[in-house]
Amino acid sequence: MAFLYTLDNKRYHTLNYFYKQKFGKKVFKVSLNAGLSCPNYKTGGCIFCSHQSGDFAGNPHDDLITQFQNIKNMMEKKWPGSLTIAYFQAGTNTYAPLSVLKEMYESVLKIENVVGLSIATRSDAISDEVMDYLEELSHRTFLTIELGLQSIHEKTLKFINRGHTLENFKECVLKLKERGLNVVVHIINGLPGETKEDMVETVKYLNSLGIDGIKIHMLHILKDTPLETYYKQKPFHVLSKEEYIDIVCKQLEFLDQKVVIHRITGDPKKEDLVAPEWLIQKFCVLNDIDKEMKKRDIYQGDLL
């Protein structure tokens, strides 16, 4: 059996397949840092956050156009002649006055071969005014809104100091979907106190909201974060690579086949990482997920 939504023998819906079907050729993202903050920093931010979200984004000391060109020139060596999506990755990229946001987004849309925008933000940081503008913008370019959720469990959201509730997240997703916007959600596996069943429940819930894509991360403990302090004071179980792969495989079985997998593991910087060390070997993790799915003979959406 060949899985429908892939070009490279994966058993889940790959982003590469999605872009090739939509645009007819290779597309890569150019990660940008617009220098925006986050509303949750007022209460200390999420406990896992180093306040440097978007570590792989452009240099914040450069303007957006310079950032874009520098990264694009580097990536084009690997994928010449590709189309690009401007990815506002660092910070909360709707957390600014509408006039500022318009200048940010519109400036990069003028760059040749930019076919879309991907905007990373939070469900509590999109005003109705901004949402109306995003809807209008989506008629002119391929627009994706990326929302951090991490978990559907309120106890977990409070523990990680997420700063918003599940209900707030749900309301935001439904508003975005009503406007026809493409929504991608971030979740984290391995959050303290959560069981495998808890993590699978998060994926099941997201199915019910009709999301378009998902980014699955493994919890990693970074230096100089509240989570590092907590981990040293009250050590908790960090998932092994085998446990993580087992959980991801089960989550994929419960995930609608039409949901695009934008990410299936993280890749923190080695010098910033406290644990787990196995996460540094990103491609080994990806390959082992493929092997395990083949061993189990499972595909995304099998259990729906």
C-alpha positions in Angstrom: 0.0 0.0 0.0 1.3 3.4 -0.9 0.2 6.3 1.3 -1.6 9.0 -0.8 -0.2 12.1 0.8 3.5 11.6 0.4 6.1 11.6 -2.4 8.9 9.8 -0.5 7.4 6.6 1.0 6.4 8.2 4.3 3.4 6.9 6.1 2.1 10.3 7.1 1.0 13.5 5.2 4.2 15.3 4.5 4.6 19.0 4.1 6.7 18.4 1.0 3.8 16.6 -0.7 1.4 19.4 0.3 3.5 22.2 -1.2 4.2 20.2 -4.3 0.5 19.6 -4.9 -0.4 23.2 -4.2 2.4 25.0 -6.0 3.7 22.4 -8.5 7.4 22.7 -7.3 9.7 22.8 -4.3 8.8 25.4 -1.6 11.0 26.3 1.4 10.4 28.6 4.3 12.5 31.6 5.1 12.5 32.1 8.9 12.3 35.8 10.0 12.7 37.7 13.3 10.6 40.8 13.4 11.7 41.6 16.9 8.2 41.3 18.4 7.7 40.3 22.0 5.1 38.0 23.6 2.2 38.9 25.9 3.0 36.1 28.2 6.4 37.5 29.1 4.6 39.7 31.6 4.0 36.7 33.8 7.4 35.1 33.1 6.4 33.3 29.9 6.1 29.5 29.3 8.5 27.6 31.6 10.2 25.9 28.7 10.8 29.1 26.7 14.3 30.7 26.7 12.6 34.0 25.4 14.5 33.3 22.2 11.8 31.5 20.3 12.9 31.3 16.7 16.5 30.6 17.3 16.9 29.6 13.7 15.3 32.8 12.4 17.0 35.7 10.8 19.3 38.2 12.6 16.9 40.6 14.5 19.5 43.4 14.0 18.9 43.3 10.2 15.7 44.5 8.6 13.3 41.9 7.3 14.3 42.2 3.7 18.0 41.7 4.5 17.1 38.8 6.7 15.1 37.3 4.0 17.7 37.6 1.3 20.5 36.3 3.4 18.7 33.1 4.4 17.2 32.7 0.9 20.6 32.9 -0.7 21.9 30.2 1.6 19.0 27.9 1.1 18.9 28.3 -2.6 22.2 26.5 -2.8 20.4 23.4 -1.8 17.1 24.0 -3.6 17.8 26.3 -6.6 14.8 27.7 -8.4 12.4 27.1 -5.5 9.5 29.2 -4.4 9.5 30.6 -0.9 7.2 31.3 2.1 8.1 34.0 4.5 7.9 32.5 8.0 7.5 35.0 10.8 8.9 32.6 13.4 10.4 34.4 16.4 8.1 35.9 19.0 4.4 36.5 18.8 3.8 37.8 15.3 0.4 39.4 15.7 1.4 41.2 19.0 1.8 44.7 17.6 -0.4 47.5 16.2 -2.1 46.6 13.0 -0.1 49.3 11.1 3.1 47.6 12.2 1.9 44.2 11.2 0.8 45.4 7.8 4.2 46.9 7.1 5.9 43.7 8.2 3.8 41.4 6.1 3.4 43.5 3.0 7.1 44.3 2.7 8.1 40.7 2.3 5.2 39.8 0.0 6.7 42.2 -2.6 9.8 40.0 -2.9 10.0 37.9 -6.0 8.9 34.2 -5.7 7.3 34.7 -2.3 4.1 32.7 -2.5 2.9 32.9 1.0 3.3 33.9 4.7 3.4 31.7 7.7 2.7 33.6 10.9 3.6 32.1 14.3 1.5 33.6 17.2 -0.8 32.8 20.2 -4.5 32.4 20.5 -4.7 35.3 23.0 -2.8 37.7 20.7 -5.0 38.1 17.7 -7.6 40.9 17.9 -10.7 40.9 15.7 -9.2 43.8 13.8 -6.1 41.8 13.0 -8.1 38.8 12.2 -10.2 40.7 9.6 -6.9 41.9 8.0 -5.6 38.4 7.9 -8.7 37.2 6.2 -8.3 39.9 3.5 -4.6 39.0 3.2 -5.4 35.3 2.7 -7.2 36.3 -0.6 -3.9 37.6 -2.0 -1.4 35.0 -0.8 -1.2 31.6 0.8 -1.5 32.4 4.5 -0.9 30.1 7.4 -1.5 30.9 11.0 0.6 28.8 13.5 -0.8 28.6 17.0 1.0 27.2 20.0 -1.2 25.0 22.2 1.2 22.4 23.6 -1.5 20.4 25.4 -5.3 20.3 25.8 -5.1 19.5 29.5 -5.8 22.6 31.8 -3.6 21.2 34.6 -0.6 21.1 32.2 -1.4 24.5 30.7 -1.3 26.0 34.2 1.9 24.1 35.1 3.8 25.4 32.1 2.4 28.9 32.6 0.9 28.9 29.1 -1.1 32.1 29.9 -4.3 31.1 28.1 -7.0 28.4 28.4 -8.1 25.7 26.1 -11.4 27.5 25.6 -9.5 30.6 24.4 -7.5 28.5 22.0 -10.7 26.8 20.7 -12.5 30.1 20.1 -9.5 31.5 18.2 -9.2 28.4 15.9 -12.9 28.4 15.1 -12.8 32.1 14.3 -9.8 31.6 12.0 -11.5 28.6 10.3 -14.7 30.6 9.8 -12.6 33.0 7.8 -11.2 30.2 5.7 -7.6 30.5 7.1 -5.1 27.7 7.2 -4.3 26.8 10.8 -1.3 24.8 12.1 -1.0 23.9 15.8 2.1 23.2 17.9 1.9 20.4 20.5 4.6 19.1 22.9 5.0 15.5 24.0 6.6 14.6 27.3 5.3 17.5 29.4 5.6 16.6 33.1 2.7 14.6 34.5 1.2 13.7 31.2 0.6 10.0 30.2 0.7 8.6 26.7 -3.1 8.6 26.8 -3.1 12.3 27.6 -0.9 13.1 24.6 -3.0 11.0 22.3 -6.1 12.8 23.6 -4.6 16.1 22.6 -4.4 14.9 19.0 -7.9 13.5 19.0 -9.2 16.9 20.2 -7.4 18.8 17.4 -9.1 16.5 14.9 -12.4 17.8 16.1 -11.4 21.4 15.4 -10.6 20.8 11.7 -7.0 22.0 11.8 -5.0 22.0 8.7 -1.5 21.1 10.0 0.4 20.1 13.1 3.9 20.5 14.5 4.8 17.8 17.0 7.6 18.6 19.4 9.5 16.6 22.1 9.8 18.5 25.4 13.4 19.7 25.7 14.9 21.4 28.7 16.9 24.4 27.7 19.5 26.2 29.8 18.5 29.3 31.7 14.8 28.6 31.7 12.3 28.1 34.6 12.0 24.5 33.4 15.7 23.9 33.9 15.4 25.2 37.5 12.4 23.0 38.1 14.1 20.0 36.6 17.1 20.4 38.8 15.0 20.8 42.0 12.4 18.2 41.2 13.8 15.8 38.5 11.0 14.4 36.4 10.9 11.6 33.8 12.1 12.8 30.3 10.9 10.6 27.5 13.4 8.2 25.9 13.7 8.2 22.2 11.8 4.9 22.1 9.0 6.2 24.2 8.7 9.3 22.1 8.5 7.3 18.9 5.9 5.0 20.4 3.7 8.0 21.3 4.1 9.7 18.0 3.2 6.6 16.1 0.0 6.2 18.2 -0.9 9.9 17.7 -0.5 9.6 14.0 -2.9 6.7 13.9 -5.5 9.0 15.4 -4.8 12.0 13.3 -6.9 12.7 10.2 -5.0 11.9 7.0 -5.7 15.4 5.6 -3.8 17.1 8.5 -0.4 18.0 7.2 2.6 17.1 9.4 4.8 20.2 9.4 7.2 18.9 12.0 7.5 15.6 13.8 10.4 16.3 16.1 12.5 19.2 17.3 16.1 20.2 16.7 17.4 22.3 19.6 20.9 23.8 19.6 23.3 21.4 21.3 24.9 24.2 23.3 21.6 25.2 24.8 20.3 21.7 25.6 20.1 20.2 29.1 18.0 17.1 28.1 17.3 14.9 26.3 20.6 14.4 24.4 19.1 12.0 21.9 17.0 14.9 20.4 20.1 16.4 18.8 20.1 13.6 16.3 17.0 14.8 14.4 17.4 12.7 11.3 17.9 9.5 13.4 14.6 10.2 15.1 12.9 10.8 11.8 14.2 7.6 10.3 13.3 5.6 13.4 9.7 6.9 13.3 9.6 5.7 9.6 11.0 2.3 10.6 8.6 1.8 13.5 5.5 2.7 11.4 6.7 0.2 8.8 7.3 -2.4 11.4 3.8 -1.9 12.8 2.4 -1.5 9.3 0.5 1.6 10.3 -0.4 4.8 8.5 -1.7 8.2 9.6 -5.4 8.0 10.3 -5.6 4.2 10.6 -7.6 4.3 13.8 -10.3 6.8 12.7 
